[in-house]
Amino acid sequence: MSEKIIDLNGAFMPESEAKVSVLDSGFNAGDGVYDVTRYNAEEAFLASTNPTILPVQSINGVKPTKETPGPITKRLIQGWNKRVGLDIVEQALGHLEPAERDRLLKEWRTKSAS
């Protein structure tokens, strides 16, 4: 299994490279916020301020869903398409050669119908 990537004070790095100074107030005085809840998600996606909803295929090598995109991501994309009257998947694939675009659109439509 590959090494975990961690966030240390806003910097992402391999776990083996993470170092905390003995002078750090969190280390000395126990300052900090502790989150000990384990989270399990059946699906993950990224969203941005422009009309983009991207399914996450894996997080640290773990697949959050059996299929990508998952059912929630599909519903969000379909809802957005209906709301704006535009197929955002088709638009996102518009830069591809026609044969490749058609192949991927067919694959997407097959997945989104299930």
C-alpha positions in Angstrom: 0.0 0.0 0.0 1.3 3.4 -0.8 2.2 5.9 1.9 -0.5 8.2 3.2 -0.6 11.8 2.2 -1.3 14.1 5.1 -2.1 17.8 5.6 0.3 19.5 8.1 -0.6 23.1 8.7 -2.0 23.5 5.2 0.8 21.6 3.4 0.2 18.2 1.8 3.1 15.8 2.2 4.0 12.1 2.6 3.5 10.9 6.2 7.2 10.1 6.5 8.1 13.7 5.8 5.8 15.3 8.4 7.6 16.9 11.3 6.3 18.9 14.3 8.7 21.1 16.2 9.0 20.4 20.0 8.5 24.1 20.4 5.1 23.9 18.7 2.3 25.1 21.1 0.1 22.3 20.0 2.8 19.8 21.0 3.8 21.6 24.3 0.4 22.8 25.6 -2.0 20.6 23.8 -3.4 23.6 21.8 -5.5 22.6 18.9 -8.7 21.1 17.6 -9.1 17.4 17.7 -11.4 15.5 15.4 -11.6 11.8 16.3 -14.7 11.0 14.3 -14.2 8.5 11.5 -16.0 9.5 8.3 -17.3 7.0 5.8 -18.9 8.2 2.6 -20.6 6.1 0.0 -19.7 8.7 -2.7 -17.5 11.7 -3.2 -17.4 14.5 -5.7 -15.8 17.9 -6.2 -17.8 21.0 -7.1 -16.7 24.4 -8.1 -18.1 27.9 -8.6 -18.5 27.3 -12.3 -21.0 24.5 -13.4 -18.6 21.6 -12.7 -19.4 18.5 -10.7 -16.5 16.0 -10.8 -16.8 12.5 -9.4 -13.9 11.3 -7.2 -12.6 7.9 -8.3 -10.4 7.2 -5.3 -9.0 8.8 -2.1 -5.6 7.5 -1.0 -6.3 4.5 -3.1 -9.7 3.8 -1.6 -12.7 3.9 -3.9 -15.6 5.6 -2.2 -18.2 4.1 -4.5 -18.6 0.9 -6.5 -19.2 2.9 -9.7 -18.0 6.3 -10.9 -19.9 8.5 -11.1 -22.1 7.4 -8.3 -25.8 7.9 -8.1 -25.7 11.2 -6.2 -23.2 12.7 -8.7 -25.4 11.5 -11.6 -28.5 13.1 -10.0 -26.7 16.4 -9.4 -25.4 16.5 -13.0 -28.8 15.6 -14.4 -30.4 18.3 -12.2 -27.9 20.9 -13.3 -28.4 20.0 -17.0 -32.2 20.4 -16.6 -31.9 23.6 -14.7 -29.6 25.4 -17.2 -30.9 23.6 -20.3 -27.4 22.5 -21.2 -25.6 19.1 -21.1 -22.5 20.0 -19.1 -20.9 16.6 -19.8 -21.3 17.1 -23.5 -19.9 20.6 -23.2 -16.9 19.4 -21.1 -16.1 16.8 -23.8 -16.5 19.3 -26.7 -12.7 19.7 -27.2 -12.2 16.0 -28.1 -12.2 14.5 -31.6 -15.8 13.5 -32.6 -15.2 9.7 -32.3 -13.7 10.0 -28.8 -16.4 12.5 -27.7 -19.2 10.2 -29.0 -17.7 7.1 -27.3 -17.4 8.9 -23.9 -20.9 10.4 -24.2 -22.3 7.0 -25.0 -20.5 5.6 -21.9 -21.8 8.5 -19.7 -25.3 8.1 -20.9 -25.3 4.4 -20.3 -24.0 5.0 -16.7 -26.3 7.8 -16.0 -29.3 5.8 -17.1 -28.6 3.1 -14.5 
